[in-house]
Amino acid sequence: MKVPWVSKEKIASRAMDLMEAFQAVAGYRVKPPIPVEDIIERSLGLRLLYEDLEKMFGSNDVLGATGSITSLLKLILVETGIWDDIPQPSFPRTRESSSDPE
């Protein structure tokens, strides 16, 4: 599939338009962390699903897919194992979070 080149400025402009449209629908001002899943589902009208794509497609090199089941149901599928290789943040224990008595 050929994807046309889009400038960074155009991407930024479209992203801001999408954020403004989402804020109007959601009724609140968006600030980090950005609610990407909500934006995908509420503003773009897509359904986001986490699935075992290796099992579904019989290949371990598929990280995501798009498609539609009907003209009304459009999907973004994300491989469930995508999070396996991403290190989770760790936070040092503080006195407030420690369950050890002083």
C-alpha positions in Angstrom: 0.0 0.0 0.0 1.3 3.4 -0.9 1.0 6.1 1.7 1.4 9.7 0.6 4.0 11.9 2.3 2.6 14.3 4.8 4.6 17.2 6.3 5.1 17.4 10.1 3.2 20.7 10.1 0.2 19.0 8.4 0.3 16.1 10.9 0.4 18.6 13.8 -2.5 20.5 12.4 -4.6 17.4 11.9 -3.7 16.2 15.4 -4.8 19.5 16.9 -8.1 19.3 14.9 -8.7 15.8 16.2 -7.9 16.8 19.8 -10.3 19.8 19.6 -13.0 17.6 18.1 -12.5 15.0 20.9 -12.6 17.7 23.6 -16.0 18.9 22.2 -17.4 15.4 22.3 -15.9 14.4 25.6 -16.7 17.7 27.4 -13.3 18.2 29.0 -9.9 19.6 28.2 -7.4 16.9 27.3 -4.0 17.0 29.0 -1.3 14.3 29.3 -1.5 11.4 29.5 -3.5 11.6 26.2 -6.5 9.3 26.2 -5.6 7.7 22.9 -8.0 4.8 23.2 -10.9 7.1 23.9 -10.0 9.4 20.9 -9.8 6.3 18.6 -13.2 5.1 19.7 -15.1 8.3 20.4 -13.8 10.7 17.7 -12.7 8.4 14.9 -15.6 5.9 15.4 -13.2 2.9 15.4 -13.3 -0.1 17.7 -9.9 -0.8 19.3 -9.3 -4.5 20.2 -6.4 -6.3 21.7 -6.1 -9.8 20.2 -3.7 -12.6 19.8 -2.8 -11.7 16.2 -0.2 -14.5 15.9 -2.9 -17.0 16.5 -5.4 -15.1 14.2 -3.1 -14.6 11.3 -0.7 -17.6 11.8 2.3 -15.3 11.8 4.4 -13.8 14.6 5.3 -10.6 12.7 1.9 -8.9 12.8 1.7 -6.1 15.4 -1.5 -4.5 14.3 -4.2 -4.6 11.6 -7.2 -2.6 10.5 -10.4 -3.8 8.9 -14.1 -3.8 9.0 -16.6 -6.4 9.8 -19.5 -4.4 8.3 -19.7 -0.9 6.9 -20.6 0.3 10.4 -18.0 -1.7 12.4 -14.4 -0.7 11.7 -11.6 -2.1 13.8 -8.0 -1.6 14.8 -6.5 -4.8 16.1 -3.4 -4.6 18.3 -1.3 -7.7 19.1 -1.7 -8.5 22.8 2.0 -9.5 23.1 3.2 -6.0 22.0 3.5 -5.0 25.7 5.7 -8.0 26.5 8.9 -6.4 25.4 8.2 -2.9 26.8 9.7 -2.4 30.2 7.2 -1.3 32.8 8.2 1.7 34.9 9.4 1.0 38.4 9.2 3.5 41.1 11.4 3.5 44.3 9.5 2.7 47.5 9.0 5.7 49.6 8.3 5.9 53.3 4.7 6.7 52.5 4.2 3.7 50.2 6.2 1.3 52.4 4.2 -1.2 54.5 7.2 -1.7 56.8 6.7 -0.2 60.3 9.2 2.5 61.3 
